[in-house]
Amino acid sequence: MEYNIKKLEFELDRGNSSNFIFELYNRNVFNEERFYKFIGSIAEFIDNYSALQHLSEEKYFFYMNEIIKNCEDILWTFTRHCLKEDDYVIENFNQIKDSLTQYYMYIREYSERLILNIQE
């Protein structure tokens, strides 16, 4: 769990010039393998979390909030940066965009259910 949190913190640090989001925002670079590693770090964090872990509720919700914001940002940035004059720069753009959209929706639904469960 500790390792997953460290990986996630690394990816959520927008000022980190070697992280996926920074590259997408500032360098207009999209690396598909790093994209899936980023999504994987989010999946590991979500799947491995349990209320029994040492992570406080407050910190957990902070991470979930950051994840949701990042997914929204990535979706928007990815669409904006990878579309040049109505022509997609990446061959499988639509497939990646669909995957990201589905994953984002899953994270939103999952986090909303968690919040409701914890509040009860």
N, CA, C and O atoms as CSV, one atom per row, in Angstrom:
chain,resi,resn,atom,element,x,y,z
A,1,MET,N,N,0.832,-1.195,0.000
A,1,MET,CA,C,0.000,0.000,0.000
A,1,MET,C,C,0.878,1.261,0.000
A,1,MET,O,O,0.621,2.209,-0.743
A,2,GLU,N,N,1.897,1.254,0.829
A,2,GLU,CA,C,2.783,2.417,0.912
A,2,GLU,C,C,3.397,2.736,-0.454
A,2,GLU,O,O,3.477,3.895,-0.859
A,3,TYR,N,N,3.824,1.694,-1.143
A,3,TYR,CA,C,4.416,1.861,-2.473
A,3,TYR,C,C,3.397,2.460,-3.443
A,3,TYR,O,O,3.730,3.355,-4.220
A,4,ASN,N,N,2.152,1.966,-3.399
A,4,ASN,CA,C,1.094,2.480,-4.279
A,4,ASN,C,C,0.833,3.955,-4.012
A,4,ASN,O,O,0.624,4.732,-4.943
A,5,ILE,N,N,0.846,4.335,-2.751
A,5,ILE,CA,C,0.609,5.740,-2.403
A,5,ILE,C,C,1.750,6.610,-2.921
A,5,ILE,O,O,1.515,7.693,-3.457
A,6,LYS,N,N,2.983,6.137,-2.762
A,6,LYS,CA,C,4.139,6.896,-3.266
A,6,LYS,C,C,4.050,7.076,-4.784
A,6,LYS,O,O,4.306,8.163,-5.302
A,7,LYS,N,N,3.684,6.001,-5.490
A,7,LYS,CA,C,3.543,6.077,-6.950
A,7,LYS,C,C,2.464,7.083,-7.326
A,7,LYS,O,O,2.630,7.889,-8.242
A,8,LEU,N,N,1.359,7.018,-6.599
A,8,LEU,CA,C,0.245,7.919,-6.880
A,8,LEU,C,C,0.640,9.365,-6.587
A,8,LEU,O,O,0.333,10.262,-7.373
A,9,GLU,N,N,1.313,9.594,-5.474
A,9,GLU,CA,C,1.752,10.952,-5.143
A,9,GLU,C,C,2.659,11.505,-6.236
A,9,GLU,O,O,2.564,12.677,-6.601
A,10,PHE,N,N,3.532,10.657,-6.752
A,10,PHE,CA,C,4.431,11.062,-7.831
A,10,PHE,C,C,3.622,11.510,-9.048
A,10,PHE,O,O,3.914,12.544,-9.649
A,11,GLU,N,N,2.609,10.732,-9.405
A,11,GLU,CA,C,1.808,11.059,-10.587
A,11,GLU,C,C,0.896,12.259,-10.352
A,11,GLU,O,O,0.571,12.982,-11.294
A,12,LEU,N,N,0.482,12.476,-9.108
A,12,LEU,CA,C,-0.416,13.595,-8.824
A,12,LEU,C,C,0.331,14.919,-8.667
A,12,LEU,O,O,-0.286,15.983,-8.649
A,13,ASP,N,N,1.642,14.855,-8.555
A,13,ASP,CA,C,2.451,16.065,-8.403
A,13,ASP,C,C,2.584,16.755,-9.760
A,13,ASP,O,O,3.440,16.399,-10.570
A,14,ARG,N,N,1.737,17.732,-9.990
A,14,ARG,CA,C,1.674,18.371,-11.309
A,14,ARG,C,C,2.952,19.109,-11.673
A,14,ARG,O,O,3.217,19.344,-12.852
A,15,GLY,N,N,3.749,19.479,-10.671
A,15,GLY,CA,C,4.976,20.206,-10.960
A,15,GLY,C,C,6.140,19.292,-11.313
A,15,GLY,O,O,7.227,19.769,-11.638
A,16,ASN,N,N,5.927,18.010,-11.252
A,16,ASN,CA,C,6.999,17.049,-11.511
A,16,ASN,C,C,7.200,16.931,-13.016
A,16,ASN,O,O,6.341,16.413,-13.730
A,17,SER,N,N,8.329,17.409,-13.483
A,17,SER,CA,C,8.530,17.508,-14.937
A,17,SER,C,C,8.672,16.155,-15.625
A,17,SER,O,O,8.660,16.089,-16.854
A,18,SER,N,N,8.807,15.081,-14.859
A,18,SER,CA,C,8.899,13.778,-15.524
A,18,SER,C,C,7.602,12.994,-15.372
A,18,SER,O,O,7.563,11.802,-15.678
A,19,ASN,N,N,6.544,13.644,-14.905
A,19,ASN,CA,C,5.320,12.867,-14.783
A,19,ASN,C,C,4.404,13.044,-15.987
A,19,ASN,O,O,4.495,14.016,-16.738
A,20,PHE,N,N,3.536,12.083,-16.136
A,20,PHE,CA,C,2.675,11.973,-17.313
A,20,PHE,C,C,1.843,13.234,-17.552
A,20,PHE,O,O,1.772,13.734,-18.675
A,21,ILE,N,N,1.220,13.740,-16.498
A,21,ILE,CA,C,0.318,14.885,-16.637
A,21,ILE,C,C,1.094,16.137,-17.047
A,21,ILE,O,O,0.664,16.889,-17.922
A,22,PHE,N,N,2.235,16.346,-16.406
A,22,PHE,CA,C,3.063,17.510,-16.727
A,22,PHE,C,C,3.441,17.488,-18.208
A,22,PHE,O,O,3.354,18.502,-18.902
A,23,GLU,N,N,3.858,16.321,-18.672
A,23,GLU,CA,C,4.256,16.210,-20.087
A,23,GLU,C,C,3.083,16.510,-21.011
A,23,GLU,O,O,3.235,17.198,-22.021
A,24,LEU,N,N,1.931,15.997,-20.660
A,24,LEU,CA,C,0.753,16.211,-21.492
A,24,LEU,C,C,0.377,17.692,-21.524
A,24,LEU,O,O,0.077,18.238,-22.586
A,25,TYR,N,N,0.395,18.335,-20.360
A,25,TYR,CA,C,0.057,19.760,-20.284
A,25,TYR,C,C,1.077,20.650,-20.972
A,25,TYR,O,O,0.731,21.492,-21.800
A,26,ASN,N,N,2.337,20.451,-20.616
A,26,ASN,CA,C,3.357,21.432,-20.962
A,26,ASN,C,C,4.196,21.109,-22.181
A,26,ASN,O,O,4.768,22.004,-22.803
A,27,ARG,N,N,4.270,19.859,-22.518
A,27,ARG,CA,C,5.137,19.501,-23.641
A,27,ARG,C,C,4.358,18.931,-24.810
A,27,ARG,O,O,4.917,18.613,-25.860
A,28,ASN,N,N,3.054,18.810,-24.604
A,28,ASN,CA,C,2.213,18.294,-25.677
A,28,ASN,C,C,2.685,16.905,-26.123
A,28,ASN,O,O,2.625,16.561,-27.303
A,29,VAL,N,N,3.153,16.123,-25.153
A,29,VAL,CA,C,3.685,14.790,-25.434
A,29,VAL,C,C,2.724,13.769,-24.849
A,29,VAL,O,O,2.315,13.887,-23.694
A,30,PHE,N,N,2.372,12.788,-25.625
A,30,PHE,CA,C,1.528,11.717,-25.100
A,30,PHE,C,C,2.242,10.395,-25.300
A,30,PHE,O,O,2.546,10.006,-26.428
A,31,ASN,N,N,2.508,9.704,-24.196
A,31,ASN,CA,C,3.162,8.401,-24.239
A,31,ASN,C,C,2.144,7.379,-23.755
A,31,ASN,O,O,1.770,7.372,-22.582
A,32,GLU,N,N,1.697,6.516,-24.664
A,32,GLU,CA,C,0.614,5.588,-24.338
A,32,GLU,C,C,0.983,4.645,-23.194
A,32,GLU,O,O,0.151,4.355,-22.334
A,33,GLU,N,N,2.218,4.171,-23.182
A,33,GLU,CA,C,2.643,3.249,-22.115
A,33,GLU,C,C,2.592,3.941,-20.751
A,33,GLU,O,O,2.140,3.351,-19.770
A,34,ARG,N,N,3.057,5.191,-20.694
A,34,ARG,CA,C,3.025,5.943,-19.430
A,34,ARG,C,C,1.593,6.268,-19.028
A,34,ARG,O,O,1.266,6.323,-17.842
A,35,PHE,N,N,0.742,6.483,-20.029
A,35,PHE,CA,C,-0.674,6.714,-19.748
A,35,PHE,C,C,-1.261,5.516,-19.006
A,35,PHE,O,O,-1.943,5.681,-17.994
A,36,TYR,N,N,-0.995,4.313,-19.510
A,36,TYR,CA,C,-1.549,3.118,-18.871
A,36,TYR,C,C,-0.903,2.855,-17.513
A,36,TYR,O,O,-1.552,2.309,-16.621
A,37,LYS,N,N,0.353,3.232,-17.344
A,37,LYS,CA,C,0.994,3.113,-16.022
A,37,LYS,C,C,0.321,4.067,-15.035
A,37,LYS,O,O,0.089,3.720,-13.877
A,38,PHE,N,N,0.014,5.268,-15.512
A,38,PHE,CA,C,-0.676,6.249,-14.670
A,38,PHE,C,C,-2.040,5.712,-14.238
A,38,PHE,O,O,-2.388,5.754,-13.058
A,39,ILE,N,N,-2.807,5.206,-15.204
A,39,ILE,CA,C,-4.117,4.634,-14.894
A,39,ILE,C,C,-3.946,3.456,-13.935
A,39,ILE,O,O,-4.741,3.274,-13.014
A,40,GLY,N,N,-2.902,2.660,-14.162
A,40,GLY,CA,C,-2.629,1.517,-13.290
A,40,GLY,C,C,-2.348,1.931,-11.859
A,40,GLY,O,O,-2.788,1.269,-10.920
A,41,SER,N,N,-1.611,3.034,-11.687
A,41,SER,CA,C,-1.306,3.483,-10.322
A,41,SER,C,C,-2.586,3.923,-9.614
A,41,SER,O,O,-2.723,3.732,-8.405
A,42,ILE,N,N,-3.520,4.508,-10.358
A,42,ILE,CA,C,-4.810,4.886,-9.782
A,42,ILE,C,C,-5.600,3.630,-9.415
A,42,ILE,O,O,-6.170,3.542,-8.328
A,43,ALA,N,N,-5.630,2.664,-10.327
A,43,ALA,CA,C,-6.375,1.424,-10.084
A,43,ALA,C,C,-5.841,0.706,-8.850
A,43,ALA,O,O,-6.614,0.239,-8.014
A,44,GLU,N,N,-4.523,0.619,-8.740
A,44,GLU,CA,C,-3.928,-0.052,-7.575
A,44,GLU,C,C,-4.319,0.656,-6.290
A,44,GLU,O,O,-4.652,0.015,-5.293
A,45,PHE,N,N,-4.277,1.974,-6.318
A,45,PHE,CA,C,-4.627,2.732,-5.120
A,45,PHE,C,C,-6.066,2.449,-4.718
A,45,PHE,O,O,-6.342,2.176,-3.550
A,46,ILE,N,N,-6.979,2.513,-5.670
A,46,ILE,CA,C,-8.394,2.312,-5.374
A,46,ILE,C,C,-8.656,0.871,-4.935
A,46,ILE,O,O,-9.334,0.630,-3.937
A,47,ASP,N,N,-8.110,-0.082,-5.693
A,47,ASP,CA,C,-8.380,-1.489,-5.406
A,47,ASP,C,C,-7.772,-1.951,-4.090
A,47,ASP,O,O,-8.331,-2.826,-3.430
A,48,ASN,N,N,-6.646,-1.385,-3.701
A,48,ASN,CA,C,-5.966,-1.847,-2.490
A,48,ASN,C,C,-6.369,-1.094,-1.235
A,48,ASN,O,O,-5.944,-1.446,-0.134
A,49,TYR,N,N,-7.187,-0.062,-1.392
A,49,TYR,CA,C,-7.589,0.701,-0.211
A,49,TYR,C,C,-8.635,-0.064,0.575
A,49,TYR,O,O,-9.539,-0.664,-0.008
A,50,SER,N,N,-8.521,-0.047,1.881
A,50,SER,CA,C,-9.612,-0.519,2.739
A,50,SER,C,C,-9.590,0.345,3.982
A,50,SER,O,O,-8.580,0.971,4.305
A,51,ALA,N,N,-10.704,0.371,4.667
A,51,ALA,CA,C,-10.810,1.207,5.867
A,51,ALA,C,C,-9.812,0.762,6.936
A,51,ALA,O,O,-9.518,1.511,7.868
A,52,LEU,N,N,-9.296,-0.453,6.800
A,52,LEU,CA,C,-8.342,-0.970,7.782
A,52,LEU,C,C,-6.928,-0.453,7.546
A,52,LEU,O,O,-6.058,-0.602,8.404
A,53,GLN,N,N,-6.700,0.149,6.397
A,53,GLN,CA,C,-5.365,0.670,6.098
A,53,GLN,C,C,-5.060,1.855,7.014
A,53,GLN,O,O,-5.960,2.432,7.625
A,54,HIS,N,N,-3.795,2.203,7.099
A,54,HIS,CA,C,-3.365,3.285,7.983
A,54,HIS,C,C,-3.712,4.677,7.453
A,54,HIS,O,O,-3.521,5.669,8.156
A,55,LEU,N,N,-4.212,4.760,6.239
A,55,LEU,CA,C,-4.514,6.053,5.632
A,55,LEU,C,C,-5.774,6.644,6.270
A,55,LEU,O,O,-6.798,5.967,6.368
A,56,SER,N,N,-5.700,7.882,6.694
A,56,SER,CA,C,-6.870,8.510,7.312
A,56,SER,C,C,-7.937,8.779,6.255
A,56,SER,O,O,-7.646,8.890,5.064
A,57,GLU,N,N,-9.182,8.880,6.726
A,57,GLU,CA,C,-10.304,9.179,5.830
A,57,GLU,C,C,-10.052,10.482,5.074
A,57,GLU,O,O,-10.272,10.578,3.867
A,58,GLU,N,N,-9.585,11.472,5.819
A,58,GLU,CA,C,-9.338,12.795,5.234
A,58,GLU,C,C,-8.319,12.711,4.094
A,58,GLU,O,O,-8.515,13.287,3.025
A,59,LYS,N,N,-7.235,11.986,4.344
A,59,LYS,CA,C,-6.187,11.853,3.335
A,59,LYS,C,C,-6.699,11.045,2.137
A,59,LYS,O,O,-6.405,11.361,0.984
A,60,TYR,N,N,-7.468,10.003,2.439
A,60,TYR,CA,C,-8.027,9.183,1.365
A,60,TYR,C,C,-8.903,10.038,0.455
A,60,TYR,O,O,-8.771,9.969,-0.767
A,61,PHE,N,N,-9.792,10.840,1.028
A,61,PHE,CA,C,-10.675,11.667,0.208
A,61,PHE,C,C,-9.900,12.745,-0.541
A,61,PHE,O,O,-10.282,13.139,-1.643
A,62,PHE,N,N,-8.819,13.216,0.054
A,62,PHE,CA,C,-7.956,14.158,-0.659
A,62,PHE,C,C,-7.425,13.498,-1.934
A,62,PHE,O,O,-7.478,14.089,-3.012
A,63,TYR,N,N,-6.912,12.266,-1.802
A,63,TYR,CA,C,-6.388,11.548,-2.973
A,63,TYR,C,C,-7.492,11.302,-4.000
A,63,TYR,O,O,-7.289,11.502,-5.197
A,64,MET,N,N,-8.653,10.871,-3.529
A,64,MET,CA,C,-9.755,10.597,-4.461
A,64,MET,C,C,-10.135,11.862,-5.222
A,64,MET,O,O,-10.374,11.825,-6.429
A,65,ASN,N,N,-10.189,12.973,-4.508
A,65,ASN,CA,C,-10.511,14.252,-5.137
A,65,ASN,C,C,-9.480,14.619,-6.196
A,65,ASN,O,O,-9.827,15.041,-7.298
A,66,GLU,N,N,-8.197,14.449,-5.842
A,66,GLU,CA,C,-7.121,14.732,-6.786
A,66,GLU,C,C,-7.216,13.826,-8.012
A,66,GLU,O,O,-7.012,14.270,-9.142
A,67,ILE,N,N,-7.526,12.562,-7.779
A,67,ILE,CA,C,-7.652,11.605,-8.879
A,67,ILE,C,C,-8.764,12.046,-9.821
A,67,ILE,O,O,-8.581,12.061,-11.038
A,68,ILE,N,N,-9.910,12.401,-9.264
A,68,ILE,CA,C,-11.045,12.815,-10.095
A,68,ILE,C,C,-10.697,14.084,-10.873
A,68,ILE,O,O,-10.985,14.182,-12.066
A,69,LYS,N,N,-10.077,15.053,-10.198
A,69,LYS,CA,C,-9.668,16.289,-10.893
A,69,LYS,C,C,-8.690,15.973,-12.022
A,69,LYS,O,O,-8.803,16.501,-13.129
A,70,ASN,N,N,-7.732,15.102,-11.721
A,70,ASN,CA,C,-6.743,14.742,-12.735
A,70,ASN,C,C,-7.380,14.040,-13.914
A,70,ASN,O,O,-7.020,14.302,-15.062
A,71,CYS,N,N,-8.322,13.151,-13.648
A,71,CYS,CA,C,-8.992,12.454,-14.750
A,71,CYS,C,C,-9.745,13.446,-15.632
A,71,CYS,O,O,-9.716,13.342,-16.858
A,72,GLU,N,N,-10.416,14.403,-15.006
A,72,GLU,CA,C,-11.112,15.433,-15.783
A,72,GLU,C,C,-10.113,16.234,-16.615
A,72,GLU,O,O,-10.319,16.473,-17.805
A,73,ASP,N,N,-9.030,16.641,-15.962
A,73,ASP,CA,C,-8.008,17.440,-16.646
A,73,ASP,C,C,-7.364,16.676,-17.795
A,73,ASP,O,O,-7.167,17.211,-18.886
A,74,ILE,N,N,-7.043,15.418,-17.529
A,74,ILE,CA,C,-6.391,14.609,-18.568
A,74,ILE,C,C,-7.317,14.444,-19.758
A,74,ILE,O,O,-6.894,14.574,-20.907
A,75,LEU,N,N,-8.578,14.159,-19.482
A,75,LEU,CA,C,-9.549,13.969,-20.560
A,75,LEU,C,C,-9.614,15.224,-21.432
A,75,LEU,O,O,-9.567,15.144,-22.659
A,76,TRP,N,N,-9.722,16.375,-20.782
A,76,TRP,CA,C,-9.813,17.639,-21.514
A,76,TRP,C,C,-8.505,17.924,-22.258
A,76,TRP,O,O,-8.520,18.261,-23.442
A,77,THR,N,N,-7.383,17.790,-21.563
A,77,THR,CA,C,-6.084,18.111,-22.160
A,77,THR,C,C,-5.756,17.164,-23.296
A,77,THR,O,O,-5.285,17.574,-24.358
A,78,PHE,N,N,-6.015,15.890,-23.050
A,78,PHE,CA,C,-5.746,14.878,-24.072
A,78,PHE,C,C,-6.523,15.203,-25.345
A,78,PHE,O,O,-5.971,15.175,-26.445
A,79,THR,N,N,-7.809,15.513,-25.185
A,79,THR,CA,C,-8.655,15.825,-26.338
A,79,THR,C,C,-8.141,17.073,-27.048
A,79,THR,O,O,-8.034,17.098,-28.274
A,80,ARG,N,N,-7.825,18.102,-26.277
A,80,ARG,CA,C,-7.378,19.373,-26.848
A,80,ARG,C,C,-6.022,19.247,-27.545
A,80,ARG,O,O,-5.839,19.744,-28.657
A,81,HIS,N,N,-5.082,18.583,-26.887
A,81,HIS,CA,C,-3.724,18.515,-27.425
A,81,HIS,C,C,-3.570,17.520,-28.566
A,81,HIS,O,O,-2.720,17.693,-29.440
A,82,CYS,N,N,-4.376,16.501,-28.557
A,82,CYS,CA,C,-4.182,15.443,-29.560
A,82,CYS,C,C,-5.048,15.644,-30.792
A,82,CYS,O,O,-5.051,14.812,-31.698
A,83,LEU,N,N,-5.774,16.739,-30.823
A,83,LEU,CA,C,-6.591,17.065,-31.984
A,83,LEU,C,C,-5.979,18.297,-32.643
A,83,LEU,O,O,-6.019,19.389,-32.078
A,84,LYS,N,N,-5.423,18.127,-33.814
A,84,LYS,CA,C,-4.794,19.242,-34.524
A,84,LYS,C,C,-5.530,19.449,-35.849
A,84,LYS,O,O,-5.509,18.592,-36.732
A,85,GLU,N,N,-6.179,20.604,-35.963
A,85,GLU,CA,C,-6.918,20.936,-37.182
A,85,GLU,C,C,-7.838,19.793,-37.606
A,85,GLU,O,O,-7.808,19.336,-38.748
A,86,ASP,N,N,-8.652,19.346,-36.656
A,86,ASP,CA,C,-9.628,18.265,-36.871
A,86,ASP,C,C,-8.994,16.946,-37.295
A,86,ASP,O,O,-9.665,16.081,-37.857
A,87,ASP,N,N,-7.725,16.799,-37.029
A,87,ASP,CA,C,-7.036,15.564,-37.381
A,87,ASP,C,C,-6.376,15.024,-36.119
A,87,ASP,O,O,-5.648,15.749,-35.442
A,88,TYR,N,N,-6.620,13.770,-35.802
A,88,TYR,CA,C,-6.052,13.207,-34.580
A,88,TYR,C,C,-4.597,12.827,-34.776
A,88,TYR,O,O,-4.238,12.178,-35.759
A,89,VAL,N,N,-3.766,13.236,-33.833
A,89,VAL,CA,C,-2.331,12.994,-33.895
A,89,VAL,C,C,-2.030,11.523,-33.592
A,89,VAL,O,O,-1.068,10.959,-34.113
A,90,ILE,N,N,-2.851,10.917,-32.756
A,90,ILE,CA,C,-2.622,9.532,-32.339
A,90,ILE,C,C,-3.601,8.624,-33.074
A,90,ILE,O,O,-4.799,8.906,-33.127
A,91,GLU,N,N,-3.090,7.540,-33.638
A,91,GLU,CA,C,-3.930,6.636,-34.437
A,91,GLU,C,C,-5.144,6.127,-33.667
A,91,GLU,O,O,-6.269,6.197,-34.163
A,92,ASN,N,N,-4.921,5.617,-32.462
A,92,ASN,CA,C,-6.031,5.037,-31.698
A,92,ASN,C,C,-6.597,6.032,-30.678
A,92,ASN,O,O,-6.974,5.657,-29.568
A,93,PHE,N,N,-6.646,7.289,-31.074
A,93,PHE,CA,C,-7.140,8.363,-30.206
A,93,PHE,C,C,-8.510,8.033,-29.613
A,93,PHE,O,O,-8.699,8.121,-28.400
A,94,ASN,N,N,-9.465,7.654,-30.469
A,94,ASN,CA,C,-10.830,7.415,-29.986
A,94,ASN,C,C,-10.885,6.297,-28.961
A,94,ASN,O,O,-11.614,6.385,-27.973
A,95,GLN,N,N,-10.115,5.250,-29.197
A,95,GLN,CA,C,-10.086,4.117,-28.270
A,95,GLN,C,C,-9.535,4.559,-26.904
A,95,GLN,O,O,-10.091,4.210,-25.863
A,96,ILE,N,N,-8.455,5.318,-26.923
A,96,ILE,CA,C,-7.860,5.792,-25.667
A,96,ILE,C,C,-8.821,6.753,-24.967
A,96,ILE,O,O,-9.003,6.684,-23.752
A,97,LYS,N,N,-9.429,7.645,-25.739
A,97,LYS,CA,C,-10.373,8.599,-25.151
A,97,LYS,C,C,-11.555,7.862,-24.524
A,97,LYS,O,O,-11.993,8.214,-23.429
A,98,ASP,N,N,-12.073,6.845,-25.208
A,98,ASP,CA,C,-13.184,6.055,-24.663
A,98,ASP,C,C,-12.769,5.342,-23.382
A,98,ASP,O,O,-13.519,5.320,-22.407
A,99,SER,N,N,-11.569,4.757,-23.387
A,99,SER,CA,C,-11.066,4.066,-22.186
A,99,SER,C,C,-10.953,5.038,-21.023
A,99,SER,O,O,-11.360,4.734,-19.902
A,100,LEU,N,N,-10.401,6.198,-21.300
A,100,LEU,CA,C,-10.222,7.196,-20.252
A,100,LEU,C,C,-11.572,7.678,-19.726
A,100,LEU,O,O,-11.744,7.847,-18.519
A,101,THR,N,N,-12.523,7.899,-20.621
A,101,THR,CA,C,-13.861,8.338,-20.211
A,101,THR,C,C,-14.518,7.279,-19.335
A,101,THR,O,O,-15.078,7.600,-18.287
A,102,GLN,N,N,-14.454,6.014,-19.758
A,102,GLN,CA,C,-15.053,4.928,-18.973
A,102,GLN,C,C,-14.385,4.820,-17.607
A,102,GLN,O,O,-15.051,4.641,-16.587
A,103,TYR,N,N,-13.069,4.931,-17.606
A,103,TYR,CA,C,-12.343,4.816,-16.353
A,103,TYR,C,C,-12.689,5.965,-15.419
A,103,TYR,O,O,-12.864,5.769,-14.216
A,104,TYR,N,N,-12.783,7.148,-15.973
A,104,TYR,CA,C,-13.145,8.321,-15.188
A,104,TYR,C,C,-14.531,8.133,-14.566
A,104,TYR,O,O,-14.731,8.440,-13.391
A,105,MET,N,N,-15.489,7.630,-15.352
A,105,MET,CA,C,-16.844,7.410,-14.835
A,105,MET,C,C,-16.831,6.364,-13.719
A,105,MET,O,O,-17.528,6.506,-12.714
A,106,TYR,N,N,-16.036,5.319,-13.906
A,106,TYR,CA,C,-15.910,4.280,-12.882
A,106,TYR,C,C,-15.382,4.882,-11.575
A,106,TYR,O,O,-15.907,4.597,-10.499
A,107,ILE,N,N,-14.355,5.706,-11.674
A,107,ILE,CA,C,-13.762,6.318,-10.484
A,107,ILE,C,C,-14.774,7.220,-9.786
A,107,ILE,O,O,-14.876,7.210,-8.559
A,108,ARG,N,N,-15.514,7.990,-10.560
A,108,ARG,CA,C,-16.531,8.879,-9.961
A,108,ARG,C,C,-17.577,8.073,-9.211
A,108,ARG,O,O,-17.894,8.373,-8.060
A,109,GLU,N,N,-18.113,7.046,-9.868
A,109,GLU,CA,C,-19.153,6.219,-9.233
A,109,GLU,C,C,-18.604,5.529,-7.991
A,109,GLU,O,O,-19.258,5.493,-6.948
A,110,TYR,N,N,-17.408,4.986,-8.112
A,110,TYR,CA,C,-16.779,4.270,-7.005
A,110,TYR,C,C,-16.575,5.195,-5.811
A,110,TYR,O,O,-16.880,4.828,-4.676
A,111,SER,N,N,-16.060,6.390,-6.068
A,111,SER,CA,C,-15.782,7.314,-4.965
A,111,SER,C,C,-17.083,7.812,-4.336
A,111,SER,O,O,-17.142,8.010,-3.123
A,112,GLU,N,N,-18.124,8.016,-5.144
A,112,GLU,CA,C,-19.410,8.450,-4.587
A,112,GLU,C,C,-19.993,7.373,-3.673
A,112,GLU,O,O,-20.531,7.683,-2.610
A,113,ARG,N,N,-19.886,6.102,-4.089
A,113,ARG,CA,C,-20.367,4.992,-3.245
A,113,ARG,C,C,-19.579,4.927,-1.942
A,113,ARG,O,O,-20.152,4.730,-0.871
A,114,LEU,N,N,-18.261,5.092,-2.041
A,114,LEU,CA,C,-17.418,5.063,-0.835
A,114,LEU,C,C,-17.805,6.173,0.131
A,114,LEU,O,O,-17.919,5.950,1.336
A,115,ILE,N,N,-18.005,7.362,-0.405
A,115,ILE,CA,C,-18.365,8.499,0.443
A,115,ILE,C,C,-19.683,8.220,1.156
A,115,ILE,O,O,-19.814,8.478,2.353
A,116,LEU,N,N,-20.657,7.693,0.420
A,116,LEU,CA,C,-21.954,7.378,1.027
A,116,LEU,C,C,-21.811,6.312,2.106
A,116,LEU,O,O,-22.421,6.424,3.170
A,117,ASN,N,N,-21.008,5.276,1.844
A,117,ASN,CA,C,-20.807,4.202,2.831
A,117,ASN,C,C,-20.143,4.717,4.096
A,117,ASN,O,O,-20.524,4.331,5.201
A,118,ILE,N,N,-19.163,5.578,3.943
A,118,ILE,CA,C,-18.437,6.085,5.108
A,118,ILE,C,C,-19.310,7.051,5.903
A,118,ILE,O,O,-19.208,7.119,7.128
A,119,GLN,N,N,-20.161,7.794,5.213
A,119,GLN,CA,C,-21.012,8.764,5.900
A,119,GLN,C,C,-22.146,8.099,6.682
A,119,GLN,O,O,-22.693,8.699,7.607
A,120,GLU,N,N,-22.501,6.864,6.318
A,120,GLU,CA,C,-23.622,6.187,7.008
A,120,GLU,C,C,-23.268,5.761,8.408
A,120,GLU,O,O,-24.101,5.184,9.107
